[in-house]
């Protein structure tokens, strides 16, 4: 009788670990657009050879996050007004589809569970803790994407998130838009969740408004302050 063995999970490669670490730094605004990075310095900080660092950088470059500069190193890509518009247009299209599918497919319990993220967001606002508010915000959108029941759609949103988060952190650090933006976002989230629980198709318009309002505030601020890119 043949022996049946389960596959052994392989640990992530050093290249994958470096890629995930750098992508996290880019997403959190730890490195601003236009910053120069040295593969040698990155390897030294991470305590490894330059080979996995180079492989990770090549992968990030293929995804548009960085660009190689001959004899100068690697530069983090700027986001211009046009880039920001494109990112938010794509996010709006994806999130509206998420809401449409969630209205049809999500179980009542899944929609009810969204309340926990509203509560966490309010608690973060009460503490004036923007990072915690951002965590609750992302968790809400992630849970909603899961409730839509489309794995590829959820993955597309996750892939786009690094760009969205970079814009959001830049906006927070440079005070783009009104100071009460998090409070307004929470109010918009609350309206959205209520509509979802009612299975109200108006939720599609609410998510569109929610995403569009942030985009408009950022673009208006950049235009009025002559900021060409972030």
C-alpha positions as CSV (number, residue, x, y, z in Angstrom):
1,X,0.0,0.0,0.0
2,X,1.6,3.4,-1.0
3,X,2.4,5.9,1.7
4,X,0.3,9.1,1.5
5,X,2.2,12.2,2.8
6,X,0.9,15.7,3.2
7,X,2.9,18.4,1.7
8,X,5.3,20.3,4.0
9,X,4.8,24.0,4.1
10,X,7.9,25.8,3.0
11,X,9.0,28.9,5.0
12,X,9.0,32.1,2.9
13,X,12.3,32.9,1.1
14,X,14.5,35.7,2.2
15,X,13.5,37.5,-1.0
16,X,9.8,37.2,-0.1
17,X,10.4,38.5,3.5
18,X,12.4,41.5,2.2
19,X,9.6,42.2,-0.4
20,X,6.9,42.1,2.3
21,X,8.9,44.3,4.7
22,X,9.7,46.9,2.1
23,X,6.1,46.9,0.8
24,X,4.9,47.5,4.4
25,X,7.3,50.4,4.8
26,X,6.0,52.0,1.5
27,X,2.4,51.4,2.5
28,X,2.8,53.0,5.9
29,X,4.4,56.2,4.5
30,X,7.8,55.3,6.1
31,X,9.5,56.3,2.9
32,X,8.2,59.2,0.9
33,X,8.1,59.5,-2.9
34,X,11.4,60.5,-4.4
35,X,13.5,58.9,-1.6
36,X,16.6,57.1,-2.7
37,X,17.3,53.7,-1.4
38,X,20.5,51.7,-1.5
39,X,20.4,48.0,-1.8
40,X,23.7,47.7,0.1
41,X,22.3,49.8,3.0
42,X,19.0,47.8,3.0
43,X,20.9,44.6,3.1
44,X,23.1,45.8,6.0
45,X,20.0,47.0,8.0
46,X,18.3,43.6,7.4
47,X,21.4,41.6,8.2
48,X,21.5,39.6,5.0
49,X,23.3,39.6,1.6
50,X,22.3,41.9,-1.2
51,X,20.9,39.1,-3.4
52,X,17.5,38.7,-1.8
53,X,17.3,42.5,-1.4
54,X,18.0,43.0,-5.1
55,X,15.4,40.3,-6.0
56,X,12.8,42.1,-3.8
57,X,13.6,45.5,-5.3
58,X,13.3,44.1,-8.9
59,X,9.8,42.7,-8.0
60,X,8.8,46.1,-6.5
61,X,10.0,47.8,-9.6
62,X,8.0,45.5,-11.8
63,X,4.9,46.5,-9.8
64,X,5.6,50.2,-10.1
65,X,6.6,51.0,-6.5
66,X,10.2,51.9,-7.2
67,X,12.5,52.6,-10.2
68,X,16.1,51.8,-10.7
69,X,18.5,54.7,-11.3
70,X,21.8,53.7,-12.9
71,X,24.7,54.2,-10.5
72,X,22.4,56.0,-8.0
73,X,20.4,53.2,-6.5
74,X,16.6,52.9,-6.3
75,X,14.0,55.7,-6.1
76,X,10.6,55.5,-4.6
77,X,8.1,56.4,-7.2
78,X,6.2,59.7,-6.8
79,X,2.4,59.9,-7.0
80,X,1.2,62.8,-9.1
81,X,-2.3,64.1,-9.3
82,X,-3.1,61.9,-12.2
83,X,-1.8,58.8,-10.3
84,X,-4.0,59.6,-7.3
85,X,-7.1,60.1,-9.6
86,X,-6.5,56.7,-11.2
87,X,-6.0,54.9,-7.9
88,X,-9.2,56.3,-6.5
89,X,-11.1,55.6,-9.7
90,X,-10.0,52.0,-9.5
91,X,-10.7,51.7,-5.8
92,X,-14.2,53.1,-6.3
93,X,-15.0,50.6,-9.0
94,X,-13.8,47.7,-6.9
95,X,-15.5,48.8,-3.6
96,X,-18.8,49.5,-5.3
97,X,-18.8,46.0,-6.7
98,X,-17.9,44.6,-3.3
99,X,-21.0,46.3,-1.8
100,X,-23.2,45.1,-4.7
101,X,-22.2,41.5,-4.1
102,X,-22.3,41.8,-0.3
103,X,-25.9,43.0,-0.5
104,X,-26.8,39.8,-2.4
105,X,-24.5,37.2,-0.8
106,X,-23.5,38.2,2.7
107,X,-25.1,36.5,5.6
108,X,-26.9,38.6,8.1
109,X,-24.3,37.7,10.7
110,X,-21.5,38.9,8.5
111,X,-23.1,42.3,8.0
112,X,-23.9,42.6,11.7
113,X,-20.3,41.9,12.6
114,X,-19.2,45.0,10.8
115,X,-20.4,47.0,13.9
116,X,-17.3,45.9,15.8
117,X,-15.1,48.0,13.5
118,X,-17.3,51.0,13.9
119,X,-16.9,50.6,17.7
120,X,-13.2,50.3,17.4
121,X,-13.0,53.3,15.1
122,X,-15.0,55.4,17.6
123,X,-12.8,54.3,20.5
124,X,-9.7,55.3,18.4
125,X,-11.2,58.7,17.7
126,X,-11.9,59.2,21.4
127,X,-8.2,58.6,22.1
128,X,-7.2,60.8,19.1
129,X,-5.3,57.7,17.8
130,X,-5.1,57.9,14.0
131,X,-3.1,54.7,13.5
132,X,-5.7,52.7,15.5
133,X,-8.5,54.4,13.5
134,X,-6.8,53.4,10.3
135,X,-6.5,49.8,11.5
136,X,-10.2,49.8,12.2
137,X,-11.0,51.4,8.8
138,X,-8.9,48.8,6.9
139,X,-10.5,46.0,8.9
140,X,-14.0,47.2,8.0
141,X,-13.3,47.3,4.3
142,X,-11.5,44.0,4.5
143,X,-14.4,42.3,6.2
144,X,-16.8,43.7,3.7
145,X,-14.7,42.5,0.8
146,X,-14.7,39.0,2.4
147,X,-18.5,39.2,2.7
148,X,-18.8,39.8,-1.0
149,X,-17.7,36.2,-1.6
150,X,-15.3,36.8,-4.5
151,X,-11.7,35.9,-3.7
152,X,-10.2,37.5,-6.8
153,X,-12.0,40.8,-6.1
154,X,-10.8,40.8,-2.5
155,X,-7.2,40.1,-3.7
156,X,-7.5,43.0,-6.2
157,X,-8.5,45.3,-3.3
158,X,-5.6,44.0,-1.2
159,X,-3.1,44.7,-4.1
160,X,-4.4,48.2,-4.5
161,X,-4.3,48.9,-0.7
162,X,-0.5,49.7,-0.6
163,X,-1.2,52.7,-2.9
164,X,-4.3,53.8,-1.0
165,X,-2.6,53.6,2.3
166,X,0.4,55.5,1.1
167,X,-1.9,58.3,0.0
168,X,-3.8,58.3,3.3
169,X,-0.7,58.4,5.4
170,X,0.7,61.3,3.3
171,X,-2.6,63.1,3.7
172,X,-2.6,62.6,7.5
173,X,1.0,63.7,7.9
174,X,0.6,66.8,5.6
175,X,-2.9,67.6,6.9
176,X,-4.6,67.3,3.6
177,X,-8.3,68.3,3.9
178,X,-10.3,69.1,7.0
179,X,-8.9,68.1,10.4
180,X,-12.1,66.2,11.2
181,X,-11.7,63.8,8.2
182,X,-11.6,60.7,10.4
183,X,-14.8,61.7,12.2
184,X,-16.5,62.2,8.8
185,X,-15.2,58.9,7.6
186,X,-16.6,57.1,10.6
187,X,-20.0,58.8,10.0
188,X,-19.9,57.6,6.4
189,X,-19.0,54.1,7.6
190,X,-21.9,54.1,10.0
191,X,-24.4,55.1,7.3
192,X,-22.9,52.4,5.0
193,X,-23.2,49.6,7.6
194,X,-26.8,50.6,8.4
195,X,-27.8,50.5,4.7
196,X,-26.1,47.1,4.3
197,X,-28.0,45.6,7.3
198,X,-31.2,46.8,5.6
199,X,-30.1,45.3,2.3
200,X,-30.6,48.7,0.8
201,X,-29.1,49.3,-2.6
202,X,-28.4,52.9,-1.5
203,X,-25.3,51.4,0.1
204,X,-23.7,51.4,-3.4
205,X,-24.1,55.2,-3.6
206,X,-22.8,55.6,0.0
207,X,-19.6,53.7,-0.7
208,X,-19.1,55.7,-3.9
209,X,-19.5,59.0,-1.9
210,X,-17.2,57.8,0.9
211,X,-14.3,57.1,-1.5
212,X,-15.0,60.1,-3.7
213,X,-15.0,62.5,-0.7
214,X,-11.5,61.6,0.4
215,X,-10.2,61.8,-3.2
216,X,-11.8,65.3,-3.7
217,X,-10.4,66.6,-0.4
218,X,-6.8,65.5,-1.3
219,X,-6.9,66.8,-4.8
220,X,-8.4,70.1,-3.8
221,X,-5.7,70.6,-1.1
222,X,-2.9,69.6,-3.5
223,X,-4.1,72.0,-6.1
224,X,-4.6,74.9,-3.8
225,X,-1.2,74.5,-2.3
226,X,0.6,73.9,-5.6
227,X,1.6,70.3,-4.6
228,X,2.4,68.4,-7.7
229,X,3.1,65.0,-6.2
230,X,3.5,63.0,-2.9
